Amino acid sequence: MPQTFTTRTLAVETGSTETVYDLTEACAEFLREEAQGRSGLLNVFTPHATAGLAVIETGAGSDDDLLESLHTLLPADDRWRHRHGAPGHGRDHVLPAFVPPHATLPVVQGELALGTWQSVVLVDTNRDNPQRTVRLSFLA
């Protein structure tokens, strides 16, 4: 069977607060339409210098724990050399070193092969940019 590649771009509105935005259902919908029962890899990528992607448990406090941990590691204060935008914005540009802008995930028979409590999320600490783009790509 020949390899196939398909891709789609999502527009995501994250708002004006730091957020962990769940992309799991959007990934599943994309795979229902494009994978059609095939196995392969899903690549999730956000082309932003101030956002990242993670695979974590959501809805049980982990979202807030992640944001709080990032505040501890990367405080939003005036220590950063990169100083345009909201106070502490320089730390948003360091975020992708800790939460990368990409994830590659297994797809088995057309479905995302996540663990029981795992979700795919966009992590956005940049309050200055509420419009984000996420690219989903499936390779069979």
Salt bridges, closest charged atoms under 4 A:
GLU18 OE1 - HIS71 NE2 2.67
GLU18 OE2 - ARG91 NH2 2.14
GLU25 OE2 - ARG32 NH2 2.67
GLU33 OE1 - ARG8 NH2 2.59
GLU34 OE2 - ARG8 NH2 3.34
ASP77 OD2 - ARG79 NH2 2.63
ASP92 OD2 - HIS89 ND1 3.03
ASP92 OD1 - ARG91 NE 3.32
ASP124 OD1 - ARG132 NH2 2.95
ASP128 OD2 - HIS89 ND1 3.96
